[in-house]
Amino acid sequence: MSNGRDAAPDSVVRVVQEKGVMSATWPKGSEWRKWDLHIHSPGTKLNDQFKAGGGNVWDEYCRRLEESDVQVFGITDYFSADGYFRTLEEFGHRYEDSKKLLLPNIEFRTGDVVNRAQEEVNVHLVFNPFQPDYKRRITSFLQSLKTNKTVGEGREVRASELSEPREFEEATTTRAFIHAALVDVYGKQVSLTDHLLIITAANNDGIRPERGTKRKEVITDELDKFSNGFFGGAQNVQWYLRTDRYENKEEHSGQKPTLSGSDAHSLPDLDERLGKTVVKDDEVLLAPTWIKANPTFEGLKQILYEPGSRVHIGPTPPLYHDEARVIRSITLTRSNGWFDDAEIPLNPGLVSIIGQKGSGKSALVELMAYAAGSWQTPEPGSFLRRAGNHIKGLTIRLSWADGTTTTHSIGDAQSDDQRVRYLSQKFVERLCAGDQIGSELIREIEAVIYEYTDPTERLNASDFEELRASRTEGIRSSRDALQEDMARLIREECTLRANREKLPEKKARIKALQGEEAGLVNQMPKPATAEEKKVQEELQKKRAALTEAQRQVAGYKQQLQKIEDIKTRVTGFKGQMTRFYSDIGTLLREAGIPEVEWGAYQPSFSKDTEAPLTRKKTELEKAVSAKEGTAENPVDGTIRSLEKQIKALTERESTDKARQQRIRTIQTRIAAIQAEVKKLSDEIAQIEGPEKERRTKCREERLEAYGAYFENLKLEQKALEELYKPVKKKLTASGDTGKDKDLEFSIRWDADIGKWLERGGALFDQRKTNPFGTMKELSDAARELFLPVWMSGDSEAIKTAFEGFLEQFSKMPPRDYLRADVTVQDVLEWLYEVGHVHLNYGLKYNGYELETLSPGTKGIVLLILYLGMDIADTRPLIVDQPDENLDNESIYDLLRVYFQRAKERRQIVLISHNPNLVVNADSEQVIIAMCGRQENGLPHITYQMGALEDCTPEGAGIRQRACRILEGGDVAFQRRESRYSIGRTIIENAGGGGV
């Protein structure tokens, strides 16, 4: 530089700046630090107010930098780097071992004017001092940069030629001049962001466009494209994260970072603004910039790749983790040489563990899970299963961010603390084993649903199972009653069917009895006299009358038994009502209904149930007594009167005792036949009349109950959908890529028709033809008819299909196709089974049920569930190689986004071989596992750790090693850059485009 002090000695530059080169300096990786990239120094070319501070201004200036909680400073000067080099020298001599980083920031006023105040827009170039020839390049750039300041006609003044304060005050340049000078210095094929970042002012001396003015909008967009980021405030952040900023909305405007700067020009400015939040009249005028990165230029570049998550403007950094649930470090001791006795610090964000196979990646996470009381894997190939006997006594100490510690030794019983969520290497495979969703996954889904349910909607239930029971108890009780109705109606119909099947037998019996009666009449001995004939006829009448009177009394007594049965059932039902009232009383109390109002819920018969029964009983008892007659002087027509009359008539019969006995036997039998014929006739009339109607009614009622069962199931589905609504809403919300819209939560109707057919197949005689032909044809017909409607949940369609299926069974007598020991009731009970149709819930991806997906796609879906839905669990999440069987595109497009979201609220420790997770999920810390051998042949495992931005000239930095270990690592880093169009070459930017 021609107009400033000589640059600081190389030794000072190295001491001050190369602190951040080695990853060992920052093993925790990317952490939030305060940065201020816009701060002026004593001697700044414009508005230098430092001289007014008195004393040794450089002592005071450097002391403020060193004592500030700001870690990185952008030392700014106008059209010059003199202020930076002087500060580097002064600060380096005073604080040789300082960990602060100083970056050169050259500020230019351009000729672009887009705001109402007619202020020229200022552009800043922040250079990378870690490049070995950066000083020469800065000098060459200023020597090449044209300004609009002229001295003498036609003479162009370069930035390096400006000298007087008035010249710096008047000088402006253009984007085209800046671009041309950069091409002169760096060439056309250089990735410019390796050397510098262009940061344009968005507020004071900034863009602040007047939208609606076409020309100014175009200039604003060109300035935007020209820039890597912007100096502004918190109010600018969201605007520059939008991708539709340009006037031409079809043109994608990549996300870009916003940074605040103190723009300090004096010692009082430093005292008031450096790292401070400035508030006036309740309005925040200035807040510090926090960058989550190592204090290096490579660290600064991270805000280009992740502008929404790596930079923040505010009084405090955006830390949302529960410190009691963040592992600050893990310390291993007494390992018998397997590990170094050392403390391994952990970042609170995403910690990725990488390494070759067998390098000790799983060893570290299993030890963490073991010490946290969460290692319960049955996998025989796990590290602790294989190495446990060799490392007995190894002590693991977890230090938590809240200051507490957890210590366990291998061989000791694990605690049941479950302080981390550990997903072992085979966890996803176990959950997705086979073609069905296992009970373990169901429990996981239910837990997620419960946590997503509004607390006010949980009905004070302690878990999802209890909540679901509360929501569906009434519905399920009603469904149970429908099943009981179907079973009762089947029994009733089968009884009626059995009666109907006895019709031919009953009619044949009547015919036989009538024939027997006719034969008996013919066998009756002829009376010897007219008197004997008269007695025989009278005896026949009296015996017939006696039989009828006995039948009537038996009928009365049968009714009396019915009355007793009714009384028993009424008493039982009243007991049920009492219990019901007791149960509902508990519910009424819980619902807050005053006890004085419970009477409305007291179940009771509306009228006296005992009186009608008592009246009828009395009436029947009187009828029995009247029909039986009194012992003395019985009324004519009663049983006792008829018995006396028969006895008297018998004594008047023939004196021929044999003849007399013969007549009595025939007459008695004829009377019995007549009574039985009347009874059978009444039964036939009942079967062919009321019972026939009742059989039809039973079938109709049973079919209605069958349809009502599925209507009830729809009610439960509706109730469950209300429970699952928050989950469905979350899963269908658009993410960064929109691809998570393909994931949905579903409540579906499942039918185990195979089990149902297997149960039915046992009823049929396989040697005979059934109503459908063969058993295979019956199964095919059932699958064709029932599966679509059972899975649809359409109760009317189910009912129609069932009627059609039943109709086939009416075409053949059951005895023609059933096994000998199987009854019609067995068949009906099978046909009306409903337990094999039930509601299930699960996940769909691209319209396919989870259990039908490939193992890799299942893994994606499940990880989305755990990462995106399980928001209530803030414990550290340890995931061992979730990328097994997953394709790169799915990882990049979908899982990457979920890991990025999840790490904002919980610490994640991830083992992965996939660079798209490690790099493009933006790991805050990368741990590289390495395994050597001890002299005894046993492993010795070591770990190197740091940030993705760690690079060394020797190629031993974290980024460089990650590229070698992870297949496709270089591509992943390039893809990360290309997401925001970063790293483009100078030649691609020709014509004023962005850099």
Buried (B, 14 or more C-beta within 10 A) or exposed (E): BEEBBEBBEEEBBEBBBBBBBBBEBBBBBBBBBBBBBBBBBBBBBBEBBBEEBEEEBBEBBBBBBEEBEBBBBBBBBBBBBBBBBBBBBBBBEBBEEBEBBBBBBBBBBBEBEBBEEEBBBBBBBBBBBBBEEBBEBBBBBBBBBBBBBEEEEEEEBBBBBBEEEEBBBBBBBBBEBBBBBBBBBBEEEBBBBBBBBBBBBBBEBBBBBEEEEEEBBBBBBBBBBBBBBBBBBBEBBEEBBEEEBBBEEEEEBBBBBBBBBBBBBBBEBBEEBBBBBEEEEEEBEBBBBBBBBBBBBBBBBBBBBBBBBBBBBBEEBEBEBBEEBBBBBBBBBBBEBBBBEEBBBBBBBBBBBBBEEEBBBBBBBBBBBBBBBBBEBEBEEBBBEEBBEBBEEBBBBBBBBEEEEBEBBBEEEBBEEBBBBBBBBBBBBBBBBEEEBBEEBBEBBBBBBBBBBEEEEBEEBEEBEBBBEEBBEEBBEBBEBBBEBBBBBBBBBBBBBEBBEBEEEBEEBBEEBEEEBEEBEEEBBEBEEEEBEEBBEBBBBBBBBBBBBBBBBEBBBEBBEEBEEBBEEBEEBBEEBEEBBEEBBEEBEEEEBEEEEBEEEEEEEEEEBEEEBEEBBEEBEEBBEBBBBEEEEBEEBBBBBBBBBBEEBBEEBBEEEEBBEBBBEBBBBBBBBBBBBBBBEEBBEEBEEEBBEBBEBBBEBBBBBBBBBBBBBBBBBEBBBEBBBBBBEBBEEEBBEEBBEBBBBBBBBBBEBEEBBEEBBEBBBEEEBBBBEEBEEBBBBBBEBBEBBBBEBBBEBBBBBBEEBBEBBEEBEBEEBBBEEBBBBBBBBBBBBBEBBBBEBBBBBEEBBBBEBEEBBBBBBBBBBBBBBBBEBBBBBBBBBBBBBBBBEBBBBBBBBBBBBBBEBBBBBBBBBBBBBBBBBBBBBBBBBBBEEEEEEEBBBBBBBBBBBBBBEEEEBBBBBBBEBBEBBBBBBEBBBEBBBBBBBBEBBEEBBBB
